[in-house]
Each structure stands twice: as C-alpha cells, then as structure tokens.
C-alpha cells in the first residue's frame, strides 16, 4: 500500500507528493518509466512495469522506436498502460552517470514527462527516481534536481490539467535521499508540510 510521506501544495491546489510504494500499483492517469533510448524494458522499473502491465507495453514501445527513432531526454515517448491501473506510461530517458551534462539531461527528462502528461490531458502522474538505478546517477543529487524541477514546473504554470504529481519510491535508501532533499527545500518532510 502506498504511503504519502510528504506533500506540498502549490497554487490552484496543485500537489507534489513524496510516496513510498510501488509505482506499478499507482492509480493515477499516467506513470513515468525510467527508460533507455531504445525502450527495451528488461530490468529495474522498466522491467517491473512490463511484467505487471503486460507485453503490450513492450510491443507499443518497439513500434514507437521504429516510427520515431531513439527517445531523446527532452522528448519522452508514451504508450498505453496494459493491465496497470493507469491509462498511460510515459517513457522518460534519463542520463547515465558519467556521460556528460547529466544534471540538465535529468531535468529535461522530468520536464518532458510533465509536458507529455499535460498533452495527454492527465490530472495525476507518478514518477520514479529517474536514472538512479542502473544508470548510476547519485540518489541525493537526483532527488534535489527532480524535486526542484517539479516545483519550478508548478510555480511556472499556476494552472493546467496536471493537478497531482507523486514521486513514488520503493526502496528505503532512495526514499531517504528524497526526504533529505525535501527537507532542504521545504522543511520537515511530513504530509502536513
């Protein structure tokens, strides 16, 4: 069961939530997949999404790459969600640590995911700690960048279809890194914050 561990409310009651839980169980309009450029969903979050959502997600991903080419950091792909409890999966490509300009590429992947969610008319979105798994991006650094990018998005767009964004994290070390970044930005990471 997902648990909200922190929440920040922006204008027009738009909410940013930090959640401990399984992103594949999130009942939102769309979830973000931490993908590779060729949308081959073998391991990590991507593998879990396909295992739970079904092969249709991989089939649609393969078709996307055939039609549009490899996915860029700032232009995520999207597919239906198969058997997941959401409508869409937005496939964001974060940077591999050490490839250069990682901070900007990670922020571009987050901004691109938000833009695609709005284009799809989504009111709610859940995203993982993009690039912090096998791509090796340091969790603490990613946490600060992801949370700041999400806050900047809400601050810059006081209205829009997207009302709730949930950063949904399964493992305790990643959650801890995001709680520390949350406290740096907004103080105590409690649901009342």
C-alpha positions as CSV (number, residue, x, y, z in Angstrom):
1,X,0.0,0.0,0.0
2,X,1.4,3.4,-1.0
3,X,2.0,5.9,1.8
4,X,2.3,9.7,1.3
5,X,5.3,10.8,3.4
6,X,5.3,14.4,2.4
7,X,3.1,16.8,0.5
8,X,3.5,20.4,-0.8
9,X,0.5,22.3,-2.2
10,X,1.1,24.9,-4.9
11,X,-1.4,27.4,-6.4
12,X,-4.8,26.1,-7.6
13,X,-4.4,23.2,-5.1
14,X,-1.8,21.5,-7.3
15,X,0.1,18.9,-5.2
16,X,3.5,17.4,-5.2
17,X,3.7,14.3,-3.1
18,X,6.5,12.1,-1.9
19,X,5.2,8.5,-1.7
20,X,6.7,5.2,-0.5
21,X,5.2,2.5,-2.7
22,X,5.2,0.5,-5.9
23,X,4.8,2.7,-9.0
24,X,3.2,-0.1,-10.9
25,X,0.3,0.0,-8.4
26,X,-0.3,3.7,-8.6
27,X,-3.9,4.6,-9.5
28,X,-3.1,7.8,-11.5
29,X,-3.6,8.8,-15.1
30,X,0.0,8.1,-16.1
31,X,3.2,6.8,-14.6
32,X,6.7,7.6,-15.8
33,X,9.0,4.8,-16.7
34,X,12.8,5.3,-16.3
35,X,13.6,4.0,-19.8
36,X,16.6,3.6,-22.1
37,X,16.7,5.3,-25.5
38,X,15.6,2.2,-27.3
39,X,12.7,1.4,-24.9
40,X,14.0,-2.1,-24.2
41,X,12.3,-2.7,-20.8
42,X,14.4,-5.5,-19.3
43,X,15.2,-4.6,-15.7
44,X,14.6,-2.2,-12.9
45,X,11.5,0.0,-13.0
46,X,11.0,-0.7,-16.7
47,X,11.1,-4.4,-16.3
48,X,8.6,-4.2,-13.4
49,X,6.2,-2.1,-15.5
50,X,6.2,-4.6,-18.4
51,X,5.9,-7.6,-16.1
52,X,2.8,-6.1,-14.4
53,X,1.3,-4.3,-17.3
54,X,1.9,-7.0,-19.9
55,X,3.7,-7.4,-23.2
56,X,1.5,-4.7,-25.0
57,X,3.7,-2.1,-23.4
58,X,6.9,-3.5,-24.9
59,X,5.1,-4.0,-28.3
60,X,4.0,-0.4,-28.4
61,X,7.4,0.8,-27.3
62,X,9.1,-1.2,-30.1
63,X,6.6,0.4,-32.5
64,X,7.4,3.9,-31.1
65,X,11.1,3.4,-31.7
66,X,10.5,2.1,-35.3
67,X,8.4,5.1,-36.1
68,X,10.2,7.9,-34.2
69,X,13.7,6.6,-33.6
70,X,15.6,6.5,-30.2
71,X,14.0,8.6,-27.5
72,X,15.7,11.9,-26.5
73,X,16.0,13.1,-22.9
74,X,13.6,16.1,-23.5
75,X,11.0,14.2,-25.6
76,X,9.7,11.2,-23.8
77,X,7.6,8.5,-25.6
78,X,4.3,7.2,-24.3
79,X,2.3,4.0,-24.6
80,X,-0.9,2.7,-23.2
81,X,-0.6,1.0,-19.8
82,X,-1.8,-2.5,-20.5
83,X,-3.0,-4.1,-17.3
84,X,-1.6,-1.4,-15.0
85,X,-4.2,0.7,-13.0
86,X,-3.3,3.9,-15.0
87,X,-4.0,5.0,-18.6
88,X,-0.6,5.8,-19.9
89,X,3.1,5.0,-19.4
90,X,5.4,7.9,-20.2
91,X,8.9,6.6,-21.1
92,X,11.5,9.2,-20.0
93,X,15.1,8.7,-20.8
94,X,17.4,10.0,-18.0
95,X,21.2,10.2,-18.4
96,X,23.7,7.6,-17.5
97,X,26.1,9.0,-14.9
98,X,29.4,10.0,-16.5
99,X,28.0,10.7,-20.0
100,X,28.2,14.5,-19.5
101,X,25.7,17.2,-18.8
102,X,23.8,14.8,-16.6
103,X,22.0,17.4,-14.5
104,X,20.4,19.2,-17.4
105,X,19.5,15.9,-19.1
106,X,17.8,14.7,-16.0
107,X,15.9,17.9,-15.6
108,X,14.9,17.8,-19.3
109,X,13.6,14.2,-18.8
110,X,11.4,15.4,-15.9
111,X,10.2,18.5,-17.7
112,X,9.4,16.4,-20.8
113,X,7.4,13.9,-18.8
114,X,5.3,16.7,-17.3
115,X,4.8,18.2,-20.8
116,X,3.7,14.9,-22.2
117,X,1.3,14.3,-19.3
118,X,-0.3,17.7,-19.9
119,X,-0.6,17.0,-23.6
120,X,-2.4,13.7,-22.8
121,X,-4.8,15.6,-20.5
122,X,-3.6,13.8,-17.4
123,X,-4.6,15.2,-14.0
124,X,-2.3,12.9,-12.0
125,X,1.2,11.5,-12.6
126,X,3.6,9.2,-10.7
127,X,7.3,9.2,-11.4
128,X,10.3,7.2,-10.0
129,X,13.8,8.4,-9.2
130,X,14.8,8.5,-12.9
131,X,18.4,7.5,-13.6
132,X,19.3,6.4,-10.0
133,X,19.2,2.7,-10.7
134,X,21.5,1.0,-13.2
135,X,22.2,4.4,-14.8
136,X,24.2,5.3,-11.6
137,X,23.0,8.9,-11.0
138,X,23.7,9.7,-7.3
139,X,20.4,9.5,-5.5
140,X,20.9,12.6,-3.3
141,X,21.8,14.7,-6.4
142,X,18.9,13.3,-8.4
143,X,16.5,13.9,-5.5
144,X,17.3,17.7,-5.4
145,X,17.2,18.1,-9.1
146,X,13.9,16.2,-9.6
147,X,12.1,17.9,-6.7
148,X,13.3,21.3,-7.8
149,X,12.3,20.7,-11.4
150,X,8.8,19.6,-10.3
151,X,8.4,22.7,-8.0
152,X,9.6,25.0,-10.8
153,X,7.1,23.5,-13.1
154,X,4.2,24.1,-10.7
155,X,5.4,27.6,-9.9
156,X,5.7,28.5,-13.7
157,X,2.3,27.1,-14.5
158,X,-0.2,28.0,-11.9
159,X,-3.0,26.2,-13.8
160,X,-3.2,23.2,-16.2
161,X,-4.6,19.7,-16.4
162,X,-1.9,18.2,-14.1
163,X,-3.0,18.6,-10.5
164,X,-1.1,15.9,-8.6
165,X,2.4,14.6,-9.1
166,X,3.6,11.8,-7.0
167,X,7.3,10.9,-6.7
168,X,6.8,7.2,-5.9
169,X,9.8,5.3,-4.5
170,X,10.0,1.7,-3.4
171,X,13.4,1.3,-1.7
172,X,14.3,2.9,1.6
173,X,17.7,4.4,0.5
174,X,16.1,6.3,-2.4
175,X,13.2,7.4,-0.2
176,X,15.6,8.6,2.4
177,X,17.6,10.7,-0.2
178,X,14.3,12.3,-1.3
179,X,13.2,13.0,2.2
180,X,16.5,14.8,2.9
181,X,16.2,16.8,-0.3
182,X,12.6,17.7,0.6
183,X,13.7,18.9,4.0
184,X,16.4,21.1,2.3
185,X,13.7,22.7,0.1
186,X,10.7,22.9,2.3
187,X,11.5,21.8,5.8
188,X,10.1,18.7,7.6
189,X,9.0,16.0,5.2
190,X,5.7,15.3,6.7
191,X,2.3,15.0,5.0
192,X,1.3,18.2,6.7
193,X,4.3,20.2,5.3
